[in-house]
Amino acid sequence: MEPSSLVVLPGIEAPATLARRPPPPRRSLSPAELAAGIRAGSRSSLSQAISLVESSRESDRARSAELLRLLADRMGDSVRVGITGVPGVGKSTLIEALGRLLLEDPTERVAVLAVDPSSPLTKGSILGDKSRMGWLSSQDRAYVRPSPSRGSLGGVASRTREVIQLCEAAGCRTIIVETVGVGQSEVAVEGLVDCFLLLMLAGAGDEVQGIKKGVIEMADAIAITKADGDNLVKAKVARQMVLNALHMVARKGPEVPVAICSSATGEGLQEVWGLVREFVDRAKRTGDFEARRARQGSRWLRQMMDEEVLDRYYRQPGLEAVLAAATHEVERGALTPRMAAEIVFRRFPVDGGYHPPST
Amino acid sequence: MEPSSLVVLPGIEAPATLARRPPPPRRSLSPAELAAGIRAGSRSSLSQAISLVESSRESDRARSAELLRLLADRMGDSVRVGITGVPGVGKSTLIEALGRLLLEDPTERVAVLAVDPSSPLTKGSILGDKSRMGWLSSQDRAYVRPSPSRGSLGGVASRTREVIQLCEAAGCRTIIVETVGVGQSEVAVEGLVDCFLLLMLAGAGDEVQGIKKGVIEMADAIAITKADGDNLVKAKVARQMVLNALHMVARKGPEVPVAICSSATGEGLQEVWGLVREFVDRAKRTGDFEARRARQGSRWLRQMMDEEVLDRYYRQPGLEAVLAAATHEVERGALTPRMAAEIVFRRFPVDGGYHPPST
């Protein structure tokens, strides 16, 4: 790897002069400049674009929309793989090992993103940590993005969708979305990916692993991790138990395959990735791939519109003060929430006409 | 109990002539008639009003709003208690036993409601089942309402809030809201009640019981159930273990009390209800009671407004067709969701002016 402040994705060589110049002071690039940078394979443009899309600052929103519009022709052409499992199952290690495997193909570019829900009660754990994927993070043809710290799960998912699109525009052919196996985030990630790989540990019941039945139902492929040394026999037993358990789970589509692997020895990794590839290839042949993307797209449209409608409504000039006054009346018990809502809607109707609130 | 089609809550005697008449064909009462019936203690008016509030039919919504307006002066004057625990912990049996205890006070009236979330993947279990609370359901001064089968959790919670208000208007002084201990529904129910009672089984770790740490954090009081016969010693041990565990859980406010009880022998029931009463009485003295209701009210206002804003937006004449066309373009890959959203917003702005979508 060249010592360079302007790291470029391969295919585009950094001009020697540029690479040797000292780093220029970082300034905000315009959407057009960012789009051009991403098309040219500039890693710093990609990073800056992702920060822009993740930003909740008012002033960044129009720029972010403009940027995504400019890159629309380069989106969609990748395989998006979700990887989940409880903390300790070895997600990062497996992703690093898979990345090594994938990058053997000199035309491959990989992005690793994380969806890390913070529950209202407990803070989520750290995913997509670059320090845990040291080798992969240092590769020119890999882009590892730690999870953004954001509020709602819905928000994280919709931002991640756009980050996926930016990585696709930058030429990434495989997008790995890492999430923690706690149930809620999987539902969100299932709406983002083409194939969902569930990692499980040998020698532990799934109750102990805290994996919900619903998560198993969502899996398109399963890998038993850490199948090496003394653990190898246990892993084989676990594989059979999981296969048996899968018969109990009502599920449409092809039977879910289960492989065993070890990120330490590399054993089984080819097979695990093979399961993912086979699933995707079959889905493309049967039309399930396109159907899944279509379903995800229409759901995304609706979610995006819901968020936008609310945002536009509450952003109306003067509304905040009226809502604050109404809230105060509710808090001191002078109005029921319904009556307070009526007052706000009388001043700020949604569609021009007044209707009494009826929800 | 009189054989009567018009069951009345006590305090108001059913006129003998009315009681002896054959049941009239059920017709839709007007909001004013329903409100008068509820004020007069008519059980059938209450049932009909609850069905109206739970209805998602367009034509019922204005009537429901009108009804709640008419009864606004009678709302809020009750103690609202949430009861949760995993299936098999004995929620129904305990509620029936507590109901028996409460109704010893001849001025008491009790309502039992259920919040039963159906997860997107697995169907929720049946709560508030009248057949499981046979004695209580047959009492004039008790009203047991099985859970409505509805879509989203948010929806269930907002309907349940209004059902609570209707029961209060009908004179119920204690409202018990039953829910299943799966995590998500508790967050919703915590926003509805003044005190949250968690039921736990003896002899099972809380992992085994499937109770999330977050649920324990939300509990205002805990009862170990089925503390009878051989189980009594185990229950006492469990009580100590729970008390120890509570020290680990960061929590504001007074220490959470833990009692043991048996619905079969009646042992400990007085004490369990005593914990609830003490919690509520102390909260009223310290101002926490009012503060909690105020917080719930302002959250409710915001949720209600969110639902209403979206509902009004999507109900606009002509929008459905435009959205369907845009969705079709997304599904066949001709437009990104963001571009499709822009098209819809250009035709149907929220606040009169057009802004490019930026979420």
Interface residues (C-beta under 8 A of the other chain):
Chain A: R61 A62 S64 A65 E66 L68 R69 A72 M75 G76 S119 P120 L121 T122 S158 Q165 V187 E207 V208 G210 K213 G214 E217 M218 E290 R293 A294 R295 G297 S298 W300 L301 R302 M304 M305 D306 E307 E308 V309 L310 D311 R312 Y313 R315 Q316 L323 A326 T327 V330 E331 R332 G333 T336 P337 R338 M339 A340 A341 V344 F345 P349 V350 D351 G352 H355 P356 P357 S358 T359
Chain B: R61 A62 S64 A65 E66 L68 R69 A72 M75 G76 S119 P120 L121 T122 S158 Q165 V187 E207 V208 K213 G214 E217 M218 E290 R293 A294 R295 G297 S298 W300 L301 R302 M304 M305 D306 E307 E308 V309 L310 D311 R312 Y313 R315 Q316 L323 A326 T327 V330 E331 R332 G333 T336 P337 R338 M339 A340 A341 V344 F345 P349 V350 D351 G352 H355 P356 P357 S358 T359
